Amino acid sequence: MTTSTEIPTTASFNSKAPHTTLWIELRFPVGAPPEELLAELAAAGFVEDGLAKAPPLDGVDYVQLGKSGSALFGGWSEEEHRANSKQARAILKRHGFTVVPHNKLEWQDLI
């Protein structure tokens, strides 16, 4: 059995074409969400979309957080991309995430 101390909390940025709007995915042990990090991201406007998500798998739960922008379908403009990315990276860095990968998803990844 895997314990929560063996499962690290991870963070990643994800986007789909044209890759100007990011969402943050946090993975963490079931029952141990990073509450302070989630609260700080929510205060900055990064919130869950309210859609149903898959149940936890192998002791790992996740949350996907996005922030609406002024572009088409709530996407980000170039200016919003720069500002929101900088803000999110600063918050994640304060919580120990110094290197956060950016997964640029293509249509094959989304089906």
Protein Blocks (a to p, Z undefined) as FASTA:
>chain_A
ZZfklpccddddddddehlaccddddddehiacfklmmmmmmnopacehiacdddeehia
cdddddddfbehhiacfklmmmmmmmmmmmmmmnopabccdddddfklmZZ
